[in-house]
Amino acid sequence: MIRTALVRGVLAGAALVSSSSTARAQSGPQPIPVSPAPAPSPIPVTPAPAPEPVPVGPAPAPSPLPVAPLPTEGPSEGAPAPPPPAPPDTTTGVVTAPPPPPPGTSAASRTPPPPTAAPPPPYWQPPPAPASVPTPASRRRLPYTHDGFFLRAAAGPGWFHAWTDSTSDTRRFYGTAAHVEVSMGGTPATGFVFGGTVTYDRMFGVSSHDDVVDGDEPTLSGTTFSMNVIGVFADWYPDPKGGLDLHAMLGVGTLVVSRPGGPDVDNPDGITGAIGAGYDWFVDPQLSLGVHGRLTIGSLSVSEFGNRFAFAGAGSEVGLTVLVPSLVFAVTYH
């Protein structure tokens, strides 16, 4: 029954809508009345007022800044440092005081904290570099410098002269000579050389002359003379990088006399020394060539027996002085 009533209501509504639509279609659309738009009214324009002139006057002189007097005494030990003054106001030129500390704060709380300590070093550190060990002067070899090991070989011509110490009848000997020396040593101090040396002098064409001709003059035909010296020497270079060299030698010398096919002759011996000077030119960092003068002096003595005599005679003991100047050419490694 309720469903029948609902169906009837729906059908009645649909019939009403259909009838109104049919009537509107038969009558046609109604025109909409349009009224004309009003004309715009003109906007009034007001002219802008002219700007007034600004009076220009001289700029006012800046006022001097007030300077506070310096304190006569510094702050007491333990008191906090006063706060720095505030910067001046650029608009007014007046220095403003800093604001007071907040209430309830003490001087200790206003003191800046102490600087923090440096951090401790790391547990592992690289080992330090080894220190350089100075080299002793005796082991140091510098180029073109007279230092360290010393070795010299020299040879050159000379002159031989000797005489006996007899006051009644002095016998003199003359001849040419050839001088050879070999020296080896070291440099214990700057420019100072010390070592051992061996020298050899070979005489040629030796002749003799007696102050008194009494029939005891020796026959030197075929007789050879040579002098051997073993000793120590010292050389000094005033400038270790230069070439000037001063020389001195002291040793034991023997004058060897030999008669081929005849009786032997006793050989005089004794203290022998030498002095000299020269100059060396470096031709290599450790090698030099030079020219040196030498003067060898010997104080010798001999005892002659039988027919083995050449200096004084049989059964005589005589002293003999030997003098050998020479000019040698040297090769030095130093």
Secondary structure, DSSP 4 states (H G I P E B T S, - for coil): -HHHHHHHHHHHHHHHHHHHHHHHHHH-PPPPP-PPPPPPPPPP-PPPPPPPPPP--PPPPPPPPP-PPPPSSPPPTTSPPPPPPPPBPTTT--BPPPPPPPTT--HHHHSPPPPPPPPPPPS--PPPPPPPPPPPTTT---TTS--S-EEEEEEEEEEEEEEE--SSS-EEEEEEEEEEEEEEEEEEETTEEEEEEEEEEEEEEEEEEESS-SS-PPP-TT-EEEEEEEEEEEEE-SSTTS-EEEEEEEEEEEEEEE-TTS---PPPEEEEEEEEEEEEEEEETTEEEEEEEEEEEEEEEEEE-TT--SSS-TTEEEEEEEEEEEEEEEEEE-
